[in-house]
Amino acid sequence: MKRHLFIFTLLLLSFTAIGQDILTKLSGETMTGDVQLLSNSDGMPYAIVKNGKDKETVKLFDIQNISMPEFGLIKPMKIGEQYRFALLVSEDYLSVYKYSSSNRMDDFGMIALQKFGGSAFDLPGIMGFRKLMADYLSDCKEVSDKIEEKEFKRGDIDQIVADYNGCIALKNSIQQETVSYYKATAPKISETKGALLLDFEKLLKASKQVEEKDVVSEMFSDLSSKIKKGEKVPEYLINAIKDAIKNDQKLVELMNKIIE
């Protein structure tokens, strides 16, 4: 009976924890309980975490994110000139957030957009929407043009975000294919040249006439890499290696064959 009671207590605690809010600090520390989102008289947001009789105030700049079952994932964010608690709606190249413009930090009625790695952009109102949004999304001409031509309006924000993300994904895919193509078609060195490079490395390791072999090996590695990529090897690099191996005639002969 006691065993069953113990298991029931564990399950009850687990379900209770699942329903709680979780605040994660920048330090990595997590706090569970009832999280309240507030702001002080200057409009700076902060959070209070209540857990039973315990209560702790957490400053905005100490917060990484807050998970609230009632809403979702919330992050501190600078929107315009003010800091807000922003609710993540969707995350992609162009992410969508909702935030509050009132003293109630959990009144997520306003929309902000954020490009990957960029700052937040407050969704413009009806007045000025067309120009501001077309400029903001100008890196995708197809979407920007539809906004300019009034094919997309403010009420189409979901479709605008979806089309923009699709556009950027396609651009990145094409760029990746281009990079892969040029890597695949990079000039290949002959088997003879490759054998000479390998022989030089082996002889260099065994040489007793060359001092500071680690330095020479690093310089030769740079030279070898440039040759394999079909790049021009700078004269200063060739001369530096030649000077370092001048006391080893076999290495000198190999070097002359490699660069001829």
C-alpha positions in Angstrom: 0.0 0.0 0.0 2.8 2.4 0.9 4.6 1.6 -2.4 1.4 2.4 -4.3 1.0 5.6 -2.4 4.7 6.5 -3.1 4.2 5.9 -6.9 1.0 8.0 -6.9 2.8 10.9 -5.2 5.6 10.8 -7.8 3.1 10.8 -10.6 1.2 13.7 -9.0 4.3 15.7 -8.6 5.3 15.0 -12.3 2.0 16.2 -13.6 2.2 19.3 -11.4 5.7 20.1 -12.7 4.5 19.7 -16.3 1.8 22.3 -15.8 4.1 24.8 -14.2 5.9 27.7 -15.9 9.6 27.4 -16.4 12.0 30.4 -16.4 15.5 29.8 -17.8 18.2 32.3 -16.8 21.1 33.2 -19.0 23.3 31.4 -16.5 21.5 28.2 -17.4 19.6 28.0 -14.0 16.0 27.0 -14.3 13.1 28.1 -12.0 9.7 26.5 -12.0 6.5 27.8 -10.5 3.9 30.5 -11.4 5.6 33.2 -13.5 4.2 36.7 -13.6 5.3 39.1 -16.3 5.3 42.7 -15.1 6.9 46.0 -15.8 8.2 48.8 -13.5 7.3 52.5 -13.6 9.8 53.1 -16.4 8.3 50.4 -18.5 11.2 47.9 -18.1 9.8 44.4 -17.9 10.7 41.9 -15.2 9.4 38.6 -14.0 8.3 37.2 -10.6 8.5 33.4 -10.0 6.3 32.1 -7.2 6.7 28.6 -5.9 4.7 27.9 -2.8 5.7 30.5 -0.2 8.9 31.3 -2.1 8.9 34.3 -4.5 11.8 35.7 -6.6 12.1 38.7 -8.8 14.2 38.2 -12.0 15.4 41.1 -14.1 14.8 41.1 -17.8 18.6 40.9 -18.7 19.0 37.8 -16.6 16.3 35.9 -18.5 17.0 33.6 -21.5 13.4 32.5 -22.1 10.2 31.5 -20.3 8.1 28.5 -21.1 4.4 29.0 -20.1 1.9 26.3 -20.9 -0.8 29.0 -21.1 1.0 30.8 -23.9 4.2 29.1 -25.2 7.8 30.2 -25.4 8.5 33.8 -24.4 11.8 35.7 -24.9 13.1 39.1 -23.9 13.3 41.3 -27.0 14.1 44.9 -27.9 11.3 46.2 -30.2 11.9 49.7 -31.4 13.4 51.6 -28.4 11.7 49.5 -25.7 12.3 46.1 -24.2 9.4 43.6 -24.2 8.4 40.1 -23.4 7.8 38.5 -26.8 5.8 35.4 -27.5 7.2 33.2 -30.2 4.5 32.4 -32.8 6.7 30.8 -35.6 10.4 30.5 -36.1 12.1 30.5 -39.5 14.3 32.8 -41.6 11.6 35.4 -40.8 10.1 34.7 -37.3 6.9 36.0 -35.9 6.4 37.2 -32.4 3.6 38.8 -30.4 4.1 41.3 -27.6 2.2 43.7 -25.4 2.3 47.5 -25.7 0.5 48.0 -22.4 1.6 47.6 -18.8 0.2 44.0 -19.0 3.2 42.2 -20.2 1.2 39.1 -21.0 -1.3 40.9 -23.3 0.2 39.6 -26.5 -1.7 41.8 -29.0 1.0 43.4 -31.1 3.1 41.7 -33.9 6.8 41.9 -34.4 8.9 40.2 -37.1 12.6 39.2 -36.9 14.9 38.1 -39.7 17.4 35.5 -38.7 20.3 37.2 -36.9 18.6 40.6 -37.2 16.8 43.0 -34.9 13.0 43.0 -34.3 10.8 44.9 -36.7 7.5 46.2 -35.5 4.7 45.3 -37.9 3.6 48.6 -39.4 0.0 49.8 -39.2 -2.2 50.2 -42.3 -0.7 53.6 -42.9 2.8 53.2 -44.3 2.5 49.4 -44.4 3.2 49.0 -48.1 6.4 51.0 -48.2 7.9 49.8 -44.9 7.2 46.2 -45.5 8.3 46.2 -49.1 11.6 47.8 -48.0 12.0 45.4 -45.1 11.5 42.3 -47.3 13.4 43.7 -50.4 15.9 40.8 -50.3 13.0 38.7 -51.8 11.9 40.6 -54.8 8.9 38.4 -55.5 7.3 39.1 -52.1 8.4 42.8 -52.1 6.8 43.4 -55.5 3.5 41.8 -54.4 3.4 44.2 -51.5 4.2 47.2 -53.7 1.5 46.1 -56.1 -1.1 45.7 -53.3 -1.5 42.0 -54.0 -0.4 41.5 -50.4 -2.0 43.6 -47.7 -1.5 43.9 -43.9 -4.2 41.2 -43.4 -2.1 38.8 -45.4 0.8 38.8 -43.0 0.7 35.0 -42.6 1.0 34.4 -46.3 3.7 37.1 -46.6 5.8 35.4 -44.0 5.3 31.9 -45.6 6.2 33.2 -49.1 9.2 35.1 -47.8 10.5 32.1 -45.9 10.0 29.9 -49.0 11.8 32.4 -51.1 14.8 32.6 -48.8 15.0 28.8 -48.5 15.1 28.5 -52.3 17.8 31.1 -52.6 19.9 29.4 -50.0 19.4 26.0 -51.7 20.5 27.5 -55.1 23.6 29.1 -53.4 24.5 25.8 -51.8 24.2 23.9 -55.1 26.5 26.5 -56.7 29.1 26.1 -54.0 28.9 22.3 -54.3 29.2 22.6 -58.1 32.4 24.7 -57.9 33.8 22.3 -55.2 33.1 19.4 -57.5 34.7 21.0 -60.5 37.8 22.3 -58.7 40.9 21.6 -60.7 42.6 18.2 -59.8 46.3 17.8 -59.7 48.0 15.0 -61.6 49.0 11.7 -59.9 52.6 12.6 -60.5 52.3 16.0 -58.7 50.4 14.3 -55.9 53.1 11.7 -55.5 55.8 14.5 -55.4 53.9 16.3 -52.6 53.6 13.1 -50.6 57.3 12.2 -51.1 58.3 15.7 -49.9 56.3 15.3 -46.7 57.9 11.9 -46.0 61.4 13.1 -46.7 60.9 16.3 -44.6 60.0 14.2 -41.6 63.1 12.0 -42.0 65.5 14.8 -42.8 68.3 15.6 -40.4 69.5 18.7 -42.2 66.4 20.8 -41.8 65.9 22.7 -38.6 62.4 23.7 -37.2 60.7 21.0 -39.2 57.3 21.9 -37.7 57.5 25.4 -39.1 58.6 24.1 -42.5 55.9 21.4 -42.5 53.2 24.1 -41.8 54.5 26.2 -44.7 54.6 23.2 -47.0 51.1 22.3 -46.0 50.0 25.7 -47.1 51.8 25.4 -50.4 50.4 21.9 -51.0 46.8 23.1 -50.3 47.1 26.0 -52.8 48.5 23.6 -55.5 45.6 21.2 -54.9 43.1 24.0 -55.2 44.7 25.3 -58.4 45.6 28.6 -56.7 48.8 30.6 -57.4 51.5 29.9 -54.8 53.1 33.2 -53.7 56.8 33.7 -54.3 57.5 34.5 -50.7 56.2 31.1 -49.6 58.3 29.3 -52.2 61.4 31.2 -51.2 60.8 30.7 -47.5 60.6 26.9 -47.9 63.6 26.8 -50.2 65.7 28.7 -47.7 64.6 26.4 -44.9 65.5 23.2 -46.8 68.7 24.4 -48.6 70.9 22.0 -46.6 69.0 18.9 -47.8 69.7 18.4 -51.5 67.0 15.7 -52.0 64.3 18.1 -50.7 65.7 20.9 -52.8 65.4 18.7 -55.9 61.9 17.6 -55.0 60.8 21.2 -54.4 62.1 22.3 -57.8 60.0 19.5 -59.5 56.9 20.5 -57.5 56.9 24.1 -58.5 58.1 23.8 -62.1 
